[in-house]
Structures are given as C-alpha cells and as structure tokens.
Amino acid sequence: MCRTLRETIITDDEPIARKGIRSYIEKIDFLELQGECEDAIQLNKLLIEQETDLIFLDIEMPHLSGMELLAQLKNPPKVIIISAYERYALKGYEFDVIDYLLKPVSFDRFMKAVNKVYESLSAKERETPEPYLFIKSNKVLKKIMINDILCVQSMENYIIIHTTDSKEITSSTLKNFMEHLPQPQFLQVHRSYVVNTDMIEALDGNQLIIGTHKIPIARNLREQVFEALLKNKLLLR
C-alpha cells in the first residue's frame, strides 16, 4: 500500500499554474493536496500552523520570494520548485530541494519529481532510529543513547550509568532500570552491576573488562554469564 504524502501544499501566485499542479496531484495515488497558497507569506503562516510533507513552490512572488522564504526556514519540508525561470536552479539546489521544474511542466516530468520524494520518505521510514532514554540527573532530564551505555552500577537507591563519554547518577533501582533496557543486550552479572554485552572487551578470571571498568561476576550468576557470552561467541574470538 502506498504511503500518502499528507499536507502537500501548492504555493504560486498564478491561479492557472496552481490549477495545473492540482490536476496532476489528483492523478497520483500517494499525493493528497491539503492546501494552496497565493504567496510565500500565506505559506509561512500555514507552515507555522501545521506539519507538511511536501511543498510545490514558485520563486517569483510578490512581497517575499520562494527563495527568501526557504532561507528563513530552519527545518523545511521536502520542496519541489516550479518556476518559469531557469536562472534560479543552482540557488534552489543550495537549499537541498528535491527537484526544479520549469514551467510549463509536463505530467511525466512532474511524476519523476514526486517519485523522488516518495523514495526519499520511504527510505527515511525504513531507517531504524537509535534507541535512547531520558534520565533525571542533577535535576535535569538528560538523553542517554542506549548503545553508548557501558555498564550500570547500583548504589543503594541510586544507580550510576557509565557511558562512553559520561557518568550519570539518577534515582532508581537496578531492577527498575533494567526494565527499560533491551534484552539480551544488557545482562545482570552481579547484584550491583548490569553490563552492555556489546561492550565487553575481555574476561579476566571473575571479572569482565569494559573500557577502564573491571566488573565482578557474582558466583551465583557465573554460569548464566558464561552462557550469554558463549551464545554471542564472545569467548571464541
């Protein structure tokens, strides 16, 4: 099933030009027109009020040009420029626009441009975001990337989260914090320690080596730890 590009907007001061693009949009099953603007000022207002996937944007418009608006936007949506003037093409690509179409726009050229948008958004949706969590440390909510955690150490009613570049202290029990960590990547090896198995560098007797940390393995958890390491072939490398 095709993904629908919600909030697709046409911005052009020429009614005939807007009508032509509107008719093209109606022929594409993954495009859905949500708004039309007569100038960049109207578009700016619309972008403040709602999220948008794609803009069909003219360049030369009264009061504020399409380029001037793009220069002001911090996180613009996907943009396809539609202009009667070829001279703005290079400048348009400096703003990372998807495509630059010259008027009059044929349907096959229009379809080629919107297919680029579809492929770009589909690729983005397939990306798996890196997992993270927020903790309260020193009265501030801090973002911790889960894959950057080396180990977690219990200190009574607090835990110390050791990462690749920081040490954060937060109020929690080790058991409660473990519920937010992916398994089996994170493994409890001692009543006071949970480790990121991806970060284990060596096994030295009854200790795991992770960076500068030497983490004890509890006697009652030793067999469980060895099984986990063997499963990941960490002892066979």
N, C-alpha and C positions, 0 to 999 in steps of 0.2 A: 504494500500500500504506500502510495506516495506521501511524503511529508508535505503539509500545506505551509506555505510561507505566509504566516499571519501578518497583519499590519503592513501590507505592501502599499506604498504611497507614491502617487504621481505628483510632481511639482513642476509646473510650466505655466508661464503667463499667457500662452496661446491656447484658447479653448479647442481649436481643431487638433492641435498636437496632443492634448490630453485625451480627446475622444479617440484618436488613433491608437494610442498606447492602451487605453481602456479596452478597446475591442480586441487587442492582442492578448491582454491578460485573461480575458474571458475564454480564450481558446486553450489556455494552459491549465491542466488539472491541478497542478501544485501551487498555483498562484491564486491569491484571494485579495482583491482590492478592498482596502479599508479606509482610504481617504484620498482626497485630491486637494492640492493647494495651488493658489494662483501666483504665489511668490515665496521667497525664502523666509520672509517674516512669518507667514502663516505656518510654514513647515517647522520653523524653530519652536513655535508655540505648541504644535502638535507633538513634537518630539519630547517636550517637557512633560506633557500630559500622559503619554503612553509609549510603550516599547514598540519598536519597529524592526522588522527583519530586513526590509529592502526598500530603497528609495530610487525612483526614476527621476533624475534631477537635470533640469535645464541649467545653463550657465548664465546667459544674459537675461536678467530680470530686473525690474525697477527696484530702487532703494538698496537692495542687497543682492549681490550675485551669488550664484551657487557656490563658486569657489570661496568667496568670503565667508559663507556660512560654514563650509567644510573646515576652514581654517580655525573656526571657533569651537567646533565640536571636539570634546575630549575622547569620547568613545562612540564614534559614529557607527551606524548600522552598515550593512552592505549597500554599496552605491553603484548604480549604472548611470553614467552621464549620457544625456541625449541632447545634442547641440547641432546647430546649423553651421558652427564654426570649427574648423579643424585645428586652428591655432592654439586651442586650449588643451589639446590632447596630452601633451607632455606634462603640463602642470597638473592635469587630472590624475595621472598615474602617480604623481608625487604624493597624492592623498590616498594611495592604495585603493583606488576604485576598481571594481570588478571588470568593467568594460567601458568603452567610449564609443557611442553610436552616433553617426552623422545623419541628420535629417535630409531627406525623408527616409525613415527606417523601414526596411523590408521585413516581412514576417520571419523569414529564415534567419536573418541576422539577429533579430530580436530573440528568437528561440535559442540561438547559440549563446547569447549573453546570459539569459536566465538559467540555462543549463549549467553554466559556470557557477552561478550562485547556489543552485541545488547541490552540486557536487561538493562545494566548499562547506556548506552547512551540514551535509550528510557526513562528511569526513570528521567534522568537529563533534558531531553526536556520537561517533564511534570511538572517540578518544575516551579513555578511562581516566578520570581525574585522580590525582594522587590523594590518598586518604589523609585526613587531618582531624584534629580535635582541638577544642579550646579548653584551657585550664585557667583557674584563678590563681595568680602568683603575684605577691606584693600588691594586692588589691587591684590588679589589672588583669583583664582577660587576655591571655596570650595564645596565639595559634601555634600548635605543635604539629609538624609533619610526622605522621606515624612511622614512616620508613626511616626517619632520622633518629629515632629513639634507639639508644644502645642498650640500656637496662633501666629498670625501675627499682628503687630501694625503699623499703618500708622503715619508717621511724615513728613508732607508736601510732599516733593519729594523723601522721603526715607521710607523704611519700616524696622522694627525690627522683625527678625524671632526668636522667643523664642522656643528652642528645649529642650529636656530632659536634655541636658548637656552643652548647649552653648547659646549664644545670638549673632546673626549675623546681621549686618547692611548693606543694599545694596540699590542702587539707583533704585527705581521702584515705581509705584503707586500700591495701594492695588488692584485696578481693574485689572491691567495687571497681577499681580502676581496670582490672583485668577484663571486666565485662565489656569494656569499650575497645579492647584490642583484638585484632583478628587472630584466629587460631587456624593452624598450629604455629604460625609465625612467631608468636610470643609464648614462652614456656616458663612456668614457675620451677626454679631449680633449688630454691631454699625458701624457708618461711619468710625471709626478708628480701628476696630477690626474684624478679621476673626479667628474663632476657629476650632480646630480639635474636632469634636463631640465625637470621641472615647476617648478623654482625659478628658471630663467633669466629675468632681467628685461630684459637688453639685450645687444646685440653691438656692441662698440666696437673697430673695426679687427680686431686679432688677439687680442682679449680678450673673455671672457664676464663679464657683470656679474651677480652673485648677492649680493644684500644689500650688504654692505660689501666683499665679496671681488671682486677682479679676477683672473680666472683665464686664463692664457695658453693659446692654442690652438697645438699643435705643427704645424709646416709639413706634416709627412707625414700628419697626421690632419685637416687643414683641410677637405678635400673630404668626408670621412666625417662630420665635424661639421656641415657645411652641409647635407648630405643629410638628416641626422637632424632638424635644425631646420626645414627646409622640409617634411619629412614631417609634422611636428607643427604646421606653419603658423605657427611662431614668428616667421618673418621677414615674414609677410604681415599681421600685426596692426597 
